[in-house]
Amino acid sequence: MSRTRSTLRIALAATLAASLAACAQRRPEQSEAELLAERTELRAELMGQGLEAISSLVERMHERQAMDPNATLDVLAISGGGDWGAFGTGLLRGSGEATDPALKRPQFDVVSGVSTGALIAPFAFLGTDADLKTVDDLYRNRKADWVKTRGLPFLVPDNASFAEVPGLEREIDAVITEEFAERVARAGDDGRVRIINTTNLDDGSPQPFRWAMAARDAVEKHDLKRLRNILLASSGVPAASRHARSTGPSTSTAPSRATPSAAAT
């Protein structure tokens, strides 16, 4: 009897998968030549943006050192690590309370983040005690629905992901508001650089995003979806999060290939 039931369950699962396949998301097929052309175009774009960022930082340092020969360029790189990000938020908050000037948190000229670091980086870029408390509270109060499995429908071959993150989406939507995006855009106007790192799944190449530039674009269009999705794409686990395909080239709004973080956790 148990063997019969197992067989029926397998048959039911296969039938359900087949019936849902029509509703699944399928990526458009592209030839190798098309993918290579996209990669060449993207690399040229990233190279141009990189030179622009370096030029603005050099100019920023030149002006700063004209007033203080000992001025430094302060860079913060926040790596992945899932809920270990709570250590990073605690460290950033604590450094803001340091009384020793050598240990006190500076205003960072460059902030980059990947995976869980992508979620922390916007708040570190703004750099106020209130912003860092906001992201620290987020890590201290995680919810059960941050990640939810899809159940049996994950068997559909073209399903967008094996899981969904409704709670995490809700939390990010609550804090990445248009007012927040405006502040990030203004913070990037003086030559500071804010980067979210992701990976193009088609060829394994890195695809960084100038998030302050994306914030400016989001404010102009009154549309924060892409701005939020860049964070979710970086922090999402490949194949486990639908935000693996969400972002597109660094500054344009063209449809994306696929951009979850290679180091996502």
C-alpha positions as CSV (number, residue, x, y, z in Angstrom):
1,M,0.0,0.0,0.0
2,S,2.8,2.5,1.0
3,R,4.6,1.8,-2.3
4,T,1.3,2.5,-4.2
5,R,0.9,5.8,-2.4
6,S,4.5,6.8,-3.1
7,T,4.0,6.1,-6.8
8,L,0.8,8.2,-6.8
9,R,2.6,11.1,-5.1
10,I,5.3,11.0,-7.7
11,A,2.7,10.9,-10.5
12,L,0.8,13.8,-8.9
13,A,4.0,15.9,-8.6
14,A,4.9,15.3,-12.2
15,T,1.4,16.1,-13.4
16,L,1.3,19.3,-11.3
17,A,4.7,20.4,-12.6
18,A,3.6,19.8,-16.2
19,S,0.3,21.7,-15.6
20,L,2.2,24.7,-14.1
21,A,4.9,24.8,-16.8
22,A,2.7,27.1,-19.0
23,C,2.7,29.7,-16.2
24,A,6.5,29.5,-15.6
25,Q,8.9,32.2,-16.5
26,R,11.3,31.3,-19.3
27,R,14.4,33.3,-20.3
28,P,14.6,34.3,-23.9
29,E,17.1,32.2,-25.9
30,Q,20.2,33.9,-27.1
31,S,23.1,32.7,-29.3
32,E,26.7,32.5,-28.1
33,A,27.4,35.5,-30.5
34,E,24.7,37.6,-28.8
35,L,26.0,36.8,-25.3
36,L,29.5,37.7,-26.3
37,A,28.4,40.9,-27.9
38,E,26.5,41.8,-24.6
39,R,29.6,41.0,-22.6
40,T,31.7,43.3,-24.7
41,E,29.2,46.1,-24.5
42,L,28.9,45.7,-20.7
43,R,32.7,45.6,-20.2
44,A,33.1,48.8,-22.1
45,E,30.4,50.4,-20.1
46,L,31.9,49.3,-16.8
47,M,35.4,50.5,-17.9
48,G,34.0,53.9,-18.7
49,Q,32.2,54.1,-15.3
50,G,35.3,52.9,-13.5
51,L,37.5,55.6,-15.1
52,E,34.8,58.2,-14.2
53,A,34.7,57.1,-10.6
54,I,38.5,57.1,-10.3
55,S,38.7,60.6,-11.8
56,S,36.1,61.9,-9.3
57,L,38.0,60.4,-6.4
58,V,41.3,61.8,-7.5
59,E,39.8,65.2,-7.8
60,R,38.2,64.8,-4.4
61,M,41.5,63.8,-2.8
62,H,43.4,66.7,-4.6
63,E,41.0,69.2,-3.0
64,R,41.2,67.6,0.4
65,Q,45.0,67.3,0.4
66,A,45.3,71.0,-0.6
67,M,43.8,71.8,2.8
68,D,45.3,68.8,4.7
69,P,48.4,67.1,3.4
70,N,47.7,64.1,5.7
71,A,44.2,63.6,4.3
72,T,43.3,60.0,3.5
73,L,40.9,58.2,1.2
74,D,38.6,56.0,3.3
75,V,37.2,52.8,1.6
76,L,34.8,50.3,3.2
77,A,34.3,46.9,1.5
78,I,31.5,44.8,3.2
79,S,31.6,41.1,2.2
80,G,29.0,38.4,2.4
81,G,28.1,36.1,5.3
82,G,24.3,35.9,5.7
83,D,23.3,36.7,9.3
84,W,27.0,37.4,10.1
85,G,26.1,40.8,8.7
86,A,24.9,41.6,12.2
87,F,28.6,41.7,13.2
88,G,29.3,44.3,10.5
89,T,26.4,46.5,11.6
90,G,27.4,46.3,15.2
91,L,31.0,47.2,14.3
92,L,29.9,50.2,12.3
93,R,27.6,51.4,15.1
94,G,30.3,50.9,17.7
95,S,33.0,52.8,15.8
96,G,30.7,55.8,15.6
97,E,30.7,55.9,19.4
98,A,34.5,55.6,19.7
99,T,36.2,58.5,21.5
100,D,39.6,57.9,20.0
101,P,39.7,59.9,16.7
102,A,41.9,57.2,15.1
103,L,39.1,54.6,15.8
104,K,36.1,56.7,15.1
105,R,34.0,55.9,12.0
106,P,34.9,58.2,9.1
107,Q,32.7,59.4,6.3
108,F,33.7,56.8,3.7
109,D,34.7,57.9,0.2
110,V,34.0,54.5,-1.3
111,V,31.5,51.9,0.0
112,S,31.1,48.5,-1.7
113,G,29.0,45.6,-0.7
114,V,28.1,42.1,-1.8
115,S,25.5,39.6,-0.5
116,T,24.6,40.6,3.0
117,G,27.1,43.4,2.6
118,A,24.9,44.8,-0.1
119,L,22.1,45.3,2.4
120,I,24.3,47.1,4.8
121,A,26.3,49.3,2.4
122,P,23.6,51.9,1.6
123,F,23.3,52.7,5.3
124,A,27.0,52.8,5.7
125,F,27.3,55.1,2.7
126,L,24.9,57.6,4.4
127,G,26.8,57.0,7.5
128,T,24.6,58.6,10.2
129,D,24.1,56.9,13.6
130,A,20.3,56.8,12.8
131,D,20.9,55.0,9.5
132,L,23.2,52.4,11.0
133,K,20.8,51.8,13.8
134,T,18.1,51.1,11.2
135,V,20.0,48.4,9.5
136,D,21.3,47.0,12.8
137,D,17.7,46.7,14.0
138,L,16.9,44.9,10.8
139,Y,19.5,42.2,11.6
140,R,18.5,41.9,15.2
141,N,14.8,41.3,14.4
142,R,14.7,38.9,11.5
143,K,11.3,37.4,10.7
144,A,10.2,33.8,9.9
145,D,8.9,34.8,6.5
146,W,12.2,36.4,5.2
147,V,12.7,33.2,3.2
148,K,9.9,30.8,2.3
149,T,10.0,27.7,0.2
150,R,7.6,27.4,-2.7
151,G,6.7,23.9,-1.9
152,L,5.8,21.4,-4.6
153,P,5.6,24.0,-7.5
154,F,9.4,24.4,-7.3
155,L,9.5,21.3,-9.5
156,V,8.4,23.3,-12.5
157,P,11.6,23.4,-14.7
158,D,11.2,27.1,-15.6
159,N,10.1,28.3,-12.2
160,A,11.8,31.6,-11.3
161,S,13.2,30.2,-8.1
162,F,13.0,27.4,-5.5
163,A,12.1,29.9,-2.8
164,E,10.7,33.4,-2.3
165,V,11.6,36.2,0.2
166,P,8.3,38.0,1.0
167,G,9.5,39.2,4.4
168,L,12.8,40.5,3.2
169,E,11.1,42.3,0.3
170,R,8.7,43.9,2.8
171,E,11.5,45.0,5.1
172,I,13.5,46.5,2.2
173,D,10.5,48.3,0.8
174,A,9.9,49.8,4.2
175,V,13.4,51.4,4.5
176,I,14.4,52.1,0.8
177,T,11.9,54.9,0.3
178,E,12.1,57.7,-2.2
179,E,13.4,60.0,0.6
180,F,16.1,57.5,1.3
181,A,17.0,57.3,-2.4
182,E,17.2,61.1,-2.6
183,R,19.7,61.2,0.3
184,V,21.8,58.5,-1.4
185,A,21.8,60.4,-4.7
186,R,22.8,63.6,-3.0
187,A,25.6,61.8,-1.1
188,G,27.0,60.7,-4.4
189,D,27.0,64.2,-5.9
190,D,30.3,65.1,-4.3
191,G,32.4,62.4,-5.9
192,R,31.8,59.6,-3.3
193,V,31.3,56.2,-4.8
194,R,28.7,53.5,-3.8
195,I,29.0,50.1,-5.4
196,I,26.8,47.0,-5.2
197,N,28.5,43.9,-6.6
198,T,26.7,41.1,-8.5
199,T,27.6,38.4,-11.0
200,N,26.3,37.8,-14.5
201,L,25.3,34.2,-14.5
202,D,25.7,33.8,-18.3
203,D,29.5,34.2,-18.2
204,G,30.5,34.4,-14.6
205,S,31.8,38.0,-14.9
206,P,31.4,40.6,-12.2
207,Q,28.7,43.2,-12.7
208,P,29.0,46.1,-10.3
209,F,26.3,48.8,-10.0
210,R,26.9,52.4,-9.1
211,W,24.0,52.5,-6.6
212,A,24.1,56.2,-6.1
213,M,23.6,56.7,-9.8
214,A,20.8,54.1,-9.8
215,A,19.2,56.0,-6.8
216,R,19.3,59.3,-8.9
217,D,17.6,57.5,-11.8
218,A,15.0,56.0,-9.4
219,V,14.1,59.4,-8.0
220,E,13.8,61.0,-11.4
221,K,11.4,58.3,-12.5
222,H,9.6,57.9,-9.1
223,D,10.2,54.2,-9.4
224,L,12.2,52.4,-6.8
225,K,11.7,48.8,-8.0
226,R,15.0,48.5,-9.8
227,L,16.9,50.1,-7.0
228,R,15.6,47.6,-4.5
229,N,16.0,44.7,-6.8
230,I,19.7,45.4,-7.2
231,L,20.1,44.8,-3.4
232,L,17.9,41.7,-3.6
233,A,19.9,40.3,-6.6
234,S,23.2,40.7,-4.8
235,S,21.9,39.2,-1.5
236,G,19.9,36.4,-3.1
237,V,21.0,32.8,-3.4
238,P,21.3,31.7,-7.1
239,A,18.3,29.5,-8.0
240,A,16.7,30.2,-4.6
241,S,15.6,33.8,-5.3
242,R,13.7,35.2,-8.2
243,H,15.7,38.4,-7.9
244,A,18.5,36.6,-9.7
245,R,17.2,38.3,-12.8
246,S,16.3,41.9,-12.0
247,T,18.8,44.6,-12.8
248,G,20.3,45.1,-16.3
249,P,23.3,47.2,-17.1
250,S,24.7,49.5,-14.5
251,T,22.9,52.7,-15.4
252,S,20.4,51.8,-18.2
253,T,17.0,50.4,-17.7
254,A,17.4,47.7,-20.4
255,P,16.2,44.2,-19.5
256,S,18.7,42.2,-17.6
257,R,20.4,38.9,-18.2
258,A,20.9,37.5,-14.7
259,T,22.7,39.1,-11.8
260,P,22.7,37.4,-8.4
261,S,25.8,37.5,-6.3
262,A,28.4,34.9,-6.8
263,A,29.0,35.1,-3.1
264,A,25.4,35.2,-2.0
265,T,24.5,33.7,1.3
